[in-house]
Amino acid sequence: MSSVSGKEVKGILDLFKVQKDVDEKKDLYASLENAKKEWEEAKNIFENVSEPDLVDYAIYNIEAAERKYVYLLRKIKSEGSNEGRNEGISETS
C-alpha cells in the first residue's frame, strides 16, 4: 500500500482545475461562435422582410444578438482567454 503525499494530491487537484478552465474556455468560445451565427441570421432575416412589424422584430433581434456577441467577446478578452484564438474576431463582425 503506497501513501500519497499532500504535494501529489495538490498536483492532481491542479490538473483538474486546469482541465475545468480549458473546458470553460471552450464553452465560452462555442457560445461566442453561436452568438455570431445568431447575429448573422438576424441580419439575414432583416434583409428579407418588408412588413413593418417584421422589420421591427428583425431590428430587435439584430440588436439583441449583437449585444450578446459583444458581451461574450468582452468576457473572453477580460478573462485573458485571448491566447491567439480571438484573432480575427471583432465587435464589428
C-alpha positions, 0 to 999 in steps of 0.5 A, a space after each residue: 500500500 503506497 501513501 500519497 503525499 499532500 504535494 501529489 494530491 495538490 498536483 492532481 487537484 491542479 490538473 483538474 482545475 486546469 482541465 475545468 478552465 480549458 473546458 470553460 474556455 471552450 464553452 465560452 468560445 462555442 457560445 461566442 461562435 453561436 452568438 455570431 451565427 445568431 447575429 448573422 441570421 438576424 441580419 439575414 432575416 432583416 434583409 428579407 422582410 418588408 412588413 413593418 412589424 417584421 422589420 421591427 422584430 428583425 431590428 430587435 433581434 439584430 440588436 439583441 444578438 449583437 449585444 450578446 456577441 459583444 458581451 461574450 467577446 468582452 468576457 473572453 478578452 477580460 478573462 485573458 482567454 485571448 491566447 491567439 484564438 480571438 484573432 480575427 474576431 471583432 465587435 464589428 463582425 
